[in-house]
Amino acid sequence: MTVTVLHEKCDLKVADNKELPYSAYIIQYEHEGTIHHDIALGDKGVDIFDHYYDKYKKGFKWLKQSQGLVSPKLWNNPNQPEKPKRKKRKKPSAQGEI
């Protein structure tokens, strides 16, 4: 169960982004008398539901899929640093003794 929160306490207009992965969900919850929205990624919607229900209990309002259209495998997370590129190894020369 892996849940990644992309945006915490954000405006709903952020979720209208079509460049989000289709596995992103919008969550509405109430915390200390104010209503907040988060955008989170997870393997399944039930994982995200469990995470937020355990965290906010009765404050949890609803969960729905975002407007994202990108495959999660092809999506690049802007909050995650890039992986360092591997160094290429030199191939041994073909001029060996025969």
C-alpha beads as a LAMMPS data file, in Angstrom:
LAMMPS data file: protein, C-alpha beads

98 atoms
97 bonds

1 atom types
1 bond types

-500.0 500.0 xlo xhi
-500.0 500.0 ylo yhi
-500.0 500.0 zlo zhi

Masses

1 110.0

Atoms # bond

1 1 1 0.000 0.000 0.000
2 1 1 1.695 3.145 -1.229
3 1 1 0.009 6.538 -1.102
4 1 1 1.776 9.614 -2.447
5 1 1 0.236 13.002 -1.731
6 1 1 0.901 15.344 -4.669
7 1 1 -0.852 18.477 -3.363
8 1 1 -2.024 19.100 0.190
9 1 1 -4.762 21.582 1.035
10 1 1 -4.990 22.780 -2.562
11 1 1 -7.690 24.402 -4.667
12 1 1 -9.922 22.148 -6.775
13 1 1 -8.738 23.930 -9.932
14 1 1 -5.379 22.152 -9.574
15 1 1 -7.163 18.822 -10.086
16 1 1 -8.517 19.878 -13.497
17 1 1 -5.053 19.316 -14.942
18 1 1 -5.204 16.706 -17.744
19 1 1 -1.445 16.060 -17.327
20 1 1 -1.982 14.252 -14.024
21 1 1 -1.907 10.447 -14.093
22 1 1 -5.265 8.728 -14.296
23 1 1 -4.522 7.041 -10.956
24 1 1 -4.668 10.408 -9.136
25 1 1 -7.613 11.012 -6.805
26 1 1 -9.130 14.127 -5.234
27 1 1 -9.933 13.806 -1.551
28 1 1 -12.158 16.128 0.467
29 1 1 -11.911 16.107 4.249
30 1 1 -12.709 18.343 7.182
31 1 1 -9.936 19.224 9.626
32 1 1 -10.392 21.592 12.577
33 1 1 -13.660 22.933 11.178
34 1 1 -12.379 23.788 7.673
35 1 1 -12.744 21.761 4.482
36 1 1 -9.572 20.848 2.588
37 1 1 -8.761 19.067 -0.664
38 1 1 -5.756 16.890 -1.469
39 1 1 -4.563 15.182 -4.627
40 1 1 -3.023 11.771 -4.025
41 1 1 -1.708 8.820 -6.005
42 1 1 -2.056 5.201 -5.067
43 1 1 -2.034 1.740 -6.537
44 1 1 -5.769 1.436 -5.894
45 1 1 -8.482 3.837 -4.779
46 1 1 -9.143 1.692 -1.739
47 1 1 -5.548 2.257 -0.533
48 1 1 -6.078 6.021 -0.644
49 1 1 -9.448 5.681 1.075
50 1 1 -7.922 3.597 3.881
51 1 1 -5.075 6.085 4.356
52 1 1 -7.360 9.118 4.656
53 1 1 -10.048 7.375 6.687
54 1 1 -7.458 6.193 9.201
55 1 1 -6.029 9.705 9.375
56 1 1 -9.251 11.812 9.592
57 1 1 -11.987 9.296 10.606
58 1 1 -15.310 11.181 10.602
59 1 1 -13.755 14.202 8.860
60 1 1 -13.348 12.245 5.638
61 1 1 -15.987 13.444 3.132
62 1 1 -15.387 11.942 -0.324
63 1 1 -12.893 10.634 -2.846
64 1 1 -13.111 10.848 -6.645
65 1 1 -10.835 10.332 -9.600
66 1 1 -9.087 13.381 -11.069
67 1 1 -9.290 14.511 -14.703
68 1 1 -5.807 13.144 -15.470
69 1 1 -5.256 11.242 -18.707
70 1 1 -1.582 10.231 -18.552
71 1 1 -0.494 6.664 -17.852
72 1 1 1.147 6.442 -14.408
73 1 1 4.141 4.652 -15.963
74 1 1 4.792 7.560 -18.329
75 1 1 4.048 10.380 -15.896
76 1 1 7.006 12.320 -14.487
77 1 1 6.459 13.558 -10.944
78 1 1 7.609 17.201 -10.768
79 1 1 8.129 16.906 -6.977
80 1 1 10.509 13.960 -7.303
81 1 1 14.185 14.588 -8.141
82 1 1 15.486 13.025 -11.322
83 1 1 17.371 9.766 -11.120
84 1 1 21.090 10.079 -11.829
85 1 1 22.083 8.719 -15.208
86 1 1 24.227 5.625 -15.318
87 1 1 27.745 5.890 -16.610
88 1 1 28.426 3.916 -19.747
89 1 1 31.070 1.241 -19.458
90 1 1 33.826 1.058 -21.995
91 1 1 33.731 -2.041 -24.109
92 1 1 36.901 -4.077 -24.213
93 1 1 38.869 -3.534 -27.379
94 1 1 38.577 -6.071 -30.159
95 1 1 42.348 -6.139 -30.684
96 1 1 43.155 -9.144 -28.592
97 1 1 45.918 -11.656 -29.229
98 1 1 44.974 -14.528 -31.466

Bonds

1 1 1 2
2 1 2 3
3 1 3 4
4 1 4 5
5 1 5 6
6 1 6 7
7 1 7 8
8 1 8 9
9 1 9 10
10 1 10 11
11 1 11 12
12 1 12 13
13 1 13 14
14 1 14 15
15 1 15 16
16 1 16 17
17 1 17 18
18 1 18 19
19 1 19 20
20 1 20 21
21 1 21 22
22 1 22 23
23 1 23 24
24 1 24 25
25 1 25 26
26 1 26 27
27 1 27 28
28 1 28 29
29 1 29 30
30 1 30 31
31 1 31 32
32 1 32 33
33 1 33 34
34 1 34 35
35 1 35 36
36 1 36 37
37 1 37 38
38 1 38 39
39 1 39 40
40 1 40 41
41 1 41 42
42 1 42 43
43 1 43 44
44 1 44 45
45 1 45 46
46 1 46 47
47 1 47 48
48 1 48 49
49 1 49 50
50 1 50 51
51 1 51 52
52 1 52 53
53 1 53 54
54 1 54 55
55 1 55 56
56 1 56 57
57 1 57 58
58 1 58 59
59 1 59 60
60 1 60 61
61 1 61 62
62 1 62 63
63 1 63 64
64 1 64 65
65 1 65 66
66 1 66 67
67 1 67 68
68 1 68 69
69 1 69 70
70 1 70 71
71 1 71 72
72 1 72 73
73 1 73 74
74 1 74 75
75 1 75 76
76 1 76 77
77 1 77 78
78 1 78 79
79 1 79 80
80 1 80 81
81 1 81 82
82 1 82 83
83 1 83 84
84 1 84 85
85 1 85 86
86 1 86 87
87 1 87 88
88 1 88 89
89 1 89 90
90 1 90 91
91 1 91 92
92 1 92 93
93 1 93 94
94 1 94 95
95 1 95 96
96 1 96 97
97 1 97 98
